[in-house]
Amino acid sequence: MHEITIADRPVGDESRSVNARDLHAFLGVRKDFSDWIKAQLSDIFSRAIDYEVFPQSGESGRPRVEYALTIACAKHIAMMSRTAKGVEARDYFIDCERRARTAAPTLPNFADPIAAARAWADAKEAEQRATIELAQARPAVAFVERYANATGTKGFREVCKLLRINENEFREFLVEQRVMYRLGGRMVPYQPHIDAGRFEIKAGVTSDEHARAYSQTRFTPKGIAWIAGLWYARAAQEAA
C-alpha cells in the first residue's frame, strides 16, 4: 500500500509510525485535515504515547503541522472510519505488525566453521539452562493458576502483586510481548488475546450524575496463568 508509508519516526515506545496526513488522504475524508485529526485524537489518545506533532514545510514553503501516529493508533482511527477504505487500512496495519513480529533473526556465518560451531554450542547451552529454569519455575506457575482460578478475574495492579512484579516493568513486558498496547494512557489487550479468553473487557456507565461510559480490562484466571508462564520463560531466557 504505497499511499500509507510506515516511517522510521519514533513515537512513544514505538520505533515506526504513520503520517496522519497520508491516512487522511487514503481514507478519502472530505473534512479539513487539521479539524479531522484533532477530532480523532481528542480525549482518546495521548501525545508522546500514541502520537507526536512536528512542523514541516508545505508546498508553498509555509510551515504546517504534521502528526506521526503509532500503528496501533492509526489502526484504531481506520476502524472508526467504518468504510471499506478503513477496513483496507486496518488490514494493512495488522499485516505490518505481523511482519515485524516474524522478522528473521540474524544468523551466524556458516561459512566460518568455528563461528558456526560456537553458535551451535551457545544455543545448546542456553537451551539446557532455560529448560532447567522453566522446570524450577513450573511449581510457581501452577500455584498462580490455582490461586487465580479460586479468586476470579483481576486488575493490572492485582496481577503485579500476585506475581511480585514491578508495575512499570510488567507494563513494558506486556508491550514488548505484543500482549497489550498503550491507548490514551490505558493498557489495552490485543484482540487475539481477548478472543483466547485471557482478558475480559468490562464496560458500563458510572452511577453518578454525569453518567460517564467506562471500560475496564480484567485478566482472567487463564490469562494470569498464561502470562505467568510467559514471564518466567522470559526470565529463564535472560538467565541463560
Rosetta blueprint (number, residue, H / E / L):
1 M L
2 H L
3 E L
4 I L
5 T L
6 I E
7 A E
8 D L
9 R L
10 P L
11 V E
12 G L
13 D L
14 E E
15 S L
16 R L
17 S E
18 V E
19 N E
20 A H
21 R H
22 D H
23 L H
24 H H
25 A H
26 F H
27 L H
28 G L
29 V L
30 R L
31 K L
32 D L
33 F H
34 S H
35 D H
36 W H
37 I H
38 K H
39 A H
40 Q H
41 L H
42 S L
43 D L
44 I L
45 F L
46 S L
47 R E
48 A L
49 I L
50 D L
51 Y E
52 E E
53 V E
54 F E
55 P E
56 Q E
57 S E
58 G L
59 E L
60 S L
61 G L
62 R L
63 P E
64 R E
65 V E
66 E E
67 Y E
68 A E
69 L E
70 T L
71 I H
72 A H
73 C H
74 A H
75 K H
76 H H
77 I H
78 A H
79 M H
80 M H
81 S L
82 R L
83 T L
84 A H
85 K H
86 G H
87 V H
88 E H
89 A H
90 R H
91 D H
92 Y H
93 F H
94 I H
95 D H
96 C H
97 E H
98 R H
99 R H
100 A H
101 R H
102 T L
103 A L
104 A L
105 P L
106 T L
107 L L
108 P L
109 N L
110 F L
111 A L
112 D L
113 P H
114 I H
115 A H
116 A H
117 A H
118 R H
119 A H
120 W H
121 A H
122 D H
123 A H
124 K H
125 E H
126 A H
127 E H
128 Q H
129 R H
130 A H
131 T H
132 I H
133 E H
134 L H
135 A H
136 Q H
137 A H
138 R H
139 P H
140 A H
141 V H
142 A H
143 F H
144 V H
145 E H
146 R H
147 Y H
148 A H
149 N H
150 A H
151 T H
152 G L
153 T L
154 K E
155 G L
156 F H
157 R H
158 E H
159 V H
160 C H
161 K H
162 L H
163 L H
164 R L
165 I L
166 N L
167 E H
168 N H
169 E H
170 F H
171 R H
172 E H
173 F H
174 L H
175 V H
176 E H
177 Q L
178 R L
179 V L
180 M E
181 Y E
182 R E
183 L E
184 G L
185 G L
186 R E
187 M E
188 V E
189 P E
190 Y L
191 Q H
192 P H
193 H H
194 I H
195 D H
196 A L
197 G L
198 R L
199 F E
200 E E
201 I E
202 K E
203 A E
204 G E
205 V E
206 T L
207 S L
208 D L
209 E L
210 H L
211 A L
212 R L
213 A E
214 Y E
215 S E
216 Q E
217 T E
218 R E
219 F E
220 T L
221 P H
222 K H
223 G H
224 I H
225 A H
226 W H
227 I H
228 A H
229 G H
230 L H
231 W H
232 Y H
233 A H
234 R H
235 A H
236 A H
237 Q H
238 E H
239 A H
240 A L
